[in-house]
Amino acid sequence: MSTTTHHLTTPAAPWTSTFESHVSKLPSPEFVLSSLQPAPKGSPVPYLPRLRYCIYRGMWGSLPENKHNDAPRNAPIYTSDMPTFTTDVRMQKVGQFFASSSGHASSDDQVQGSGGGGPVEAVWWIKDTGTQWRMRGEAFVVGRDIDEGESSGVRTVKSEVGRRMRRTEGEGDEGDWSWAKELTAHFGNCSPGMRGSWKNPPPGTATNGQEPDKDHQLGQKVEDLHDPIARENFRVVVIKPEEVEQLDISDPATARRWKYTFVVEKGQGAEGKGEWKTEELWP
């Protein structure tokens, strides 16, 4: 793993196993994700909320097994408590993750690679357990350049995401763990039809009554893990949660809310100690 990565000493989050168990009960692991869109010039507020449904793709470093995925896999030496989803770099939300971050990147060139870090909130409703899960944190984009250089975006992702990755007891050399291999494994975990969606015409652009060009047709199926057009547009987004809320209203007589907050001990530096603080609240 890159030397730009420093890991906090962090135990597994106390909410993760319950969250994963609950999400496994969903027919499809859908959740609502909110982000911030810079407001038009002259607006009384700097940002406007934007929401959409996304598909949860597992925790970063712990990609779910898929017998149909032929992509090479990293040795299982890292895990995390950071949810992931896949997206198309041409989608507006990617630009929002950059524009609302501390770096305020906004040009098309700036959002093509890895980076971001804008604030987001994700919500899951688990009907079978009567539980709502809400996560607040930052969204970081992993792109094709993740192992190709040391741009500011790459450094940001490896620093911020890498700090929250935990070493497991799995066998393997840390130096052999590859961010790019993890990215390709996520691509391989998607169905051929989903991979083909990254060759669609540019999302949200006008059709102008015309058919798309031959390289950007709807309904394509992609088998090649390195299809140049699909991979150019494919991104994995990692949510680094700072606060998680679990609201259990399965029984009105005993309803509770738990808030988990991630804190880092002061003065510990890049390789300090992080932990989750738990509060039990009225619903």
Secondary structure, 3 states (H helix, E strand, C coil): CCCCCCCCECCCCCCHHHHHHHHCCCCCCEEEEEEEEECCCCCCCCEEEEEEEEECCCECCCCCCCCCCCCCCCCCCEECCCEEEEEECCCHHHHHHHHCCCCCCCCCHHHCCCEEEEEEEEEEEEHHHCEEEEEEEEEEEECHHHHCCCCHHHHHHHHHHHCCCEECCCCCCHHHCCHHHHHHHHHHCCCHHHHHHCCCCCCCCCCCCCCCCCCCCCCCCCCCCCCHHHHHHEEEEEEEEEEEEEEECCCCCCCEEEEEEEEECCCCCCCCEEEEEEEEECC
